[in-house]
Amino acid sequence: MADDSGQSESTVTLSAVSGTPLEDHETRATVVACAQSLAERSGVRITHVATTDRAIIVTLRSTRLEAMGFATELRAITNRWYEGKYRDGPLWGTPAP
């Protein structure tokens, strides 16, 4: 449902292509913190965050286009962090073409 600004809630999900990287507490906490920080910097409000051992699901008060941009940036930020920290990755994997 849209509010007066024309924005509604949009949900985006980042899922690992293989493995369960968010099973690790530090990795999970960092990914959630990155999502919260990105939302704050970009002026988007998170209304709900959920995680599983292989995914983060974020619901935003935003347009669908803004949510897609948010997911793209979150993926890039967390992939860079994961690859640098663990010398492995990317965190979310590279899907087949």
Secondary structure by P-SEA (a helix, b strand, c coil): ccccccccbbbbbbbbccccccccaaaaaaaaaaaaaaaaaaccccccccccccbbbbbccccaaaaaaaaaaaaaaaaaaaaaacccccccccccc
